[in-house]
Amino acid sequence: MKKFLSLAVASLAVTAIASSVFASGDGPGVTSDEAYDKMKEGNERFVSGKMLYPNYDRQRRFETAKGQHPFVTVIGCSDSRVPIEAIFDQGIGDTFIIRVAGNVCDTDEIGSIEYGVDHLGTPLLVVLGHESCGAVTAVVKEADVHGSIPALVDNIEPAVEHAKKLHPRLSPDDLVPFAVRANVMQSIEDLLTHSDSVRERAKDHRVRIVGAVYDLETGKVSWLGEHPRMGSLLKAPTVDAHGGDHGHDDDHAGGPTH
Ligand SMILES: [Zn+2]
């Protein structure tokens, strides 16, 4: 009994630490449609140069210091030309953001998304790729990469293979935009294949997951919608091992590249 109690206390302590780091779990009080509209409207303001720069004042800092209630989780590329709060004209406490080269969904990124979607309860998740992505281009052009980069870009390889299969005659430069779109869908697939909690939330319509691609010159975000095989991905069992096991079925064909 004593052992049970000490275990219970220990687990409460862990929960308390997790809650304090990643408060607060109440959700933002907006629907996925409202969250989607906020993102679309924010990008339209950015494109037209009519930004509101919302939620950057002292009052907002005080409010959000007590707990965060972001309305969207976004995973995007680390590229310096894709500053996510700026391109959606959002401020402090609005967006829970993961940035990683090539917007890949591997273990750490999926864990971060689970904090945003499952713990903070954001009703919307945006997987954001961008035109001329260096990470995607490196894979398309089979660049010689070193250090830890091969482990990063292996997440992108199935997407590039898929784009090549659909567009076998394109030059590497012309293939990049298709590979960028396929890579957004690959990230959604990797996430749903490996995250039970996000998959359950998506199944229950507690989170809507959409892909998008940002144009570096115009500043415009093109919305790609849901993954074309969303129905079957929501049924998919979790794969045990992560990394290097990204299958790519033929039924993906015709999906992401529109
Ligand atoms: Zn990039």
Residues whose N, C-alpha, C, O or C-beta is under 5 A from the ligand:
A	BS01	ZN	C77 D79 G102 C133 G134 A135
